Amino acid sequence: MKKIYVGVIVLVSLLIGGLLVQPAFATRFMSSDNGVVQIRKDEVVDSAAFLAGSTVLVDGTVKGDVYCAGQAVTITGVVEGDVLCAAQTITITGSVSGNVRVAAQQITIGSTVNGSVSAAAAKVSIGESAKIDKDLTVGASEVLLNGTVARDVHVGASIFTLQGTIGRDVTAAYESASFGDSAKVGGVYGYRSGSEQKPRSGVVAGEVRFTLDKEIAQQSVVTAGTLLMGWIVFLLSLLVLGLVVVMLLPKFVHEAAGISWRNTAFAGLIGLGVLVLGPVVLFTLLVTGIGAWAAFTFGLLWLVLLLLALPFSAYFIGLQVLREKAKNAVLVMALGLAILAVASFIPLINGLVILVSLLVGVGMQVMMLRHQFDKKPYTIVNK
């Protein structure tokens, strides 16, 4: 009964984000005191793997999904599932039988991916030996595609270079583009830009569709480049904020996560109430003449609850992933924030994940504050 009740919110925020894979006994969590986490070449992991460290190396075989967070992630082995990672640099030269969803400053893929690839970075390179059996969706300042994509490609970039083969259609928005001698597109090539930069004759088998609209083109470039970098900066800021919060208030954050596990659905409802009713109460304080200071104080408290919501939800997510292996509060927070970061780049469900995490995070804080008052530390006992 407890799991069913909790599942209303938890399954949306965690499982939609890709964590509904295996129960605790069917996963492998790995971390290291020296910052280097490695699955050795001769090692076989018969489950999903959760890897966190400054350097993450997957040289062996993982018979499940790989979730990782670190400064540098390198996968040279075999992954018989999906890859969901966030890091500064990500390099994949081993085979992946599922989908790849990654976010980093620089991403390099140079091997076979049997599923689709979704990537967000400052620079994305698809190597000459890379083969993506399904679709490629990428947003970056610079995209270099030398390999083969069997189906469709969706790209938004400032600079797009195509030297490989695309099996079907291309939908692109860029500032500038270039096409190598080996560039091939099997279907329709549709692109938006501030100037006409169509592929040369013989590159595209189907129709070439060009939209000349400087405003749309600029918006596309901003979306793919500036806004992407802005989002990455926001995620890094969120990481810093989360780590500061958990270092200053580790007990408060940990107890809040424990309370929300017993009452997760209720926490989400509380968060929804705070989110909706907050502006109403603030407006009422201003128009009824109660006082600008009261409105300012309430508004400030409301903003603080919203600002800290995602770090609290991230800690909760990290705690559920690590379970009994959760020994370090900072590591728990870092892992949870990395998972939220990866989920935020997954099309269709990213907005839902962020919204649910926001609601649950606000509810966690309110429930914990109420719990603190229930302790009545201010009560004076007369003897």
N, C-alpha and C positions, 0 to 999 in steps of 0.2 A: 504494500500500500504506500509506503514511504517513497519508493522509487517511482511509482506511477504519479504521485503528487508532484514530486520534484521535477519529473520529466517534462512537464508542460513548458517550462522555460529552458531547462538545461539542454534538452534535445534540440531546441532551436538554435541556441547560442553555440553549443559545443559541436553537436553532431552534424549540423548543416555545414559548419566550417570545416568538416572533413575529419572530425575526431571520432565519429561513430564507426569504429572499425573493429576493435577487439576489446574484450574485457581486460581487467587488470592483469589476470594471470596469463594472458596471451600477448603481452607486450614486453618489450625490453627497453628500459630506460638506462642511458649511459651518460655520465658526466665525469669530470676529472678535476682534481685539485690543481694540476699544472696547466689546465686549459686545453689540453689536446685529447680529443676523443676519437678513437679509431676502431673500426671493424676490420680486422686483419684480413689479408688476402685469402688465407686458408680457413677463415671462420664463416660459419653459416648460422644466420639468425632465423629461426623458424616462426617468426611473428613480426608484428610491426615494431619499428625501432624509433624511439624518441631520443634524439641526440642533442646535447647542449654543451658548448665549449667555445673558446676563442678560435680553435681550429678543429674542424670536423672532417674526418677522413673515412670514406666508405670504400674499402678496397675488396671486401668480401662479398658474400651473397646475403641478401635480405629477402626472405620469402613473405613479404608483406609490405605495407606502406612505410615510407621514411619521412619523419617529421624532424626538422632540424633547425637550429638557430645558432649563429656564431658570427665570428668576424670573417673567417674564410671557410668555405665548404667545398670539398672536392669529392666527387663520386666517380670512381674508376671501376667499381665492381658491378654486380648485377642486382637490380631491384625488381622484384616480381610483384610490383604494386605501384602506387602513386608516390610522387615526391612532392612534398610541401615544405619549402625552406625559405628562410629570411636571413640575409647576411650582408656583409659588405661586398664580398666577391663570391660568386658561385660558378663552379666549373663542373660540367657533367660530360665525361668521356666514356662512361660505362653504359650498359644497356638498361632501359627502363621499360617494363611491360605495360605500365599504366600511363596516367597523365602526369604532367609536370606543371606545377604552379609555384612560381618563384618570384621573389622580390629582392633586389640588391642594387648596389651601385654599378656593378659590372657583372654581366652574365654571359657565360660561354657554354655552348652546347655543341659537342663534336661526336655524337654517337647516335644510335637508333633509339627512338622513342615510339613505342607502339600505339600510344594514345595521342592526345593533343597537348600543346604547350601554351601556357599563359605566362607571360613574363613582363615585369615592369622594372625598369632600371634606367640609369643614365646612358649606358651603352649595352646593347645586346648583339652578340655575335653567334650566328649559326654557321658552324664550320663546314668545310667542303665535304667531310666524311659524315656529316649529320644527315639523318633520315627521319622525318616526322611522318608517321603513318596517317595521322588525321589532320587537325587544323592547327594553325599558329596564330595566336593573338598576342600582340606586343605593343607596348607603349614605351617610348624611350626618346632621348635626344638624338641618339644615333643608332641606326639598325643596319647591320651587315648580314645579308642572307646569301651564303655561298652554297648551302646544302640543298636537300630535296624536301619539299613539303607535298604530301600526296593529295591533300584536299585544298581547302580555302586558307587564305592569308588575310588577316585584318591587322593593319599597321598604322600607327600614328607616330610621326617622328619629325624632327627638324631635318635630319639627313637620312635618306634611305638609299642603300646600295644593294642592287640585286645582281647576283652573279650565278645563282643556282636555278633550280627547276621547281615550278609550282604547278601542281596537277590540275587545279580548277581555277576558281576566281580569286581576284585580288581586290580588296577594298582598302584604299590608302588615303592618308592626308599628310602632306609633308611640305616643307619649304623648298627642298631641293632633292633631286634624285639622279642616280646614274645607273647604267645598265652595262654589265660586262658582256664579253663575247659569248659566254655560255648561258646567258639568261634566257629562260623559257617560261611562258605562262600558257597553260592549257585551256583556260577559259576566258572570261571577261576581265578586263583590267579597268577598274574605275578608280579615279583619283581626284582629289581636290587640292588646289594650290593657288598661289598668287600669280603664277605664270605657267604657261603651257610647257610641260616637260615630258612629253609622251615618249614611250619606248620606241626605239628604231624599228623599222620594218623587219618582220620575221620573228620578233620576240614574242608577240602575243598572237595566239591562234584565234581568239575570238575578237569581240568588239572592244575598242578603246573608248572609254567615256571620261570626258574631262569637264570639270566644273570650275569655271573661272569666276571666282567670287572672293575678292580680297578679304572681306570681313569674315567670311566663313573659313577661308584658309588660315587667317591669323588666329581665329578661335581654335581651329584644329591643332595648329602648332602649339598654341598655349596649352591646350588640353593635354597634348602628348608630351610636351617638354616642360614648360614652366610649372603648370599645375601638378604634373607628376613629381617634379622636384620639390614643389611646395608640400605635397602630401608626404613625401619621404622625410622632409624636415619636420613636419608635424609628428610623424611617427617617432622620429628620433627624440623630439622634445617630450613626447609622451613617455618614451623609455626613461629619459632623465628624470621626469616628474615622478614616475612610478618607483624608480630606485630610491629617490630622495624620500618619498613617503614611507616606503617599507623600511628604510634605514632609521628614520626618525620615530616611526610609530609601528614597529614590527608586531607587537602584541595586539594593538588595536586592529590592525589590518587582518591578522591571522584569526582573531576571534570573530571579526565581522564575516570572514569567509566561512567559518564554522557555523555561525548562525544562519547564513543564507542557504547552506546545504540542507538544513532541516526545514527551511521555509522559502525555498527558491521562488516558487510561483507567487507567493505572497509578497516577496521582495520586489518582483517585477510589477505587481499591481501598485505597490506603494510608490515605486519609481514613476509609473505612469501618472499617478495622482499628483505627485510633486511637479512633474514636468508640465502638466496641463494647468493645474491650479496655481502654480507659482506666479505667472504673469497676472492672473486674475486678482490674487491677493495684493500683489504689488500695485496694480492700478487702483484697487479699492483704498489702499492706504494713502495714495496720492490725492484722490478726488474727495475723500471724506474729511480731509483736514486733520487727520490724526497726527501727521507730522512727516516732514521730509526725512528726518533722521531715522524714524521707524521704517520708512520705505527703503532708505539707503541700506540700513542694517539687514533687513529681510532680503533685499535684492542681492546683497553681497553674499549672504549665506546660501541663497539659491544658486548663485554662480559657482561658489566653491563646491557645492554638492555635485553640480554638473561637471566641473573641471576634474574632480577626483573620481568620477564614476568609472571611467574606463580602466584606470589603474587598479581599482578594487575588483572589477570584474576579471581583469587579467590575472590577478593573484588567485582568484577563485578557480579560473581555468587551469592555471599551472598546478594548483593544489589537487585538482581532480585527476590530472594526468599523472602526477608523481605519487599521489596517495601516500602510502606508508613510507615511501622513500624521500618524502619532503623533509629535509633536514635544514636547509639553508633558505631563509626567507627571501634573500636577494635573488637566488637562483630560481626560486618559484615565480617571483615577479617577472624576471627576465624571460623565462620560458613562456609564461602566459601572454606577455606583451608580444613576443615573437609570433605566437600562434594567431593572435588578433591581427597582427600586421599582415601575415600571409592571407588570412581570411578576407581582409579588406581589399585585396586585389583579385578576388575570385568573382567573375561577372555574375550578375543576377542576385546572388545571395549576400554580397558584401554589405549592402545597405541594411538588410535585415539583421545581420550579425551585429553590426555596430549599434543599431537601434536597441536591440534586445540587451546587449551588453551595457548600454547606457542606462536603460531602465533598471536592470538588476543591480548595477553599481550604485545608483542613487538609493534604491531600496535598502541595500546592505548598510549604507552609512546611517540612514534614518533608524533602522532597526537596532544598530549598534549603539547609537546615541541614546535611544530609549532604554536599552539594556543597561547602559552606564548610569542613567538616572534611577533605574530600578534598584541599583545597588545602594542608593541613598548614602553616599559618602559624606554628605553634608549634614546628616542627622546628628543632633546633640543629645547624648544620653545623660540625664541627670541622675547622680547617685544620691 
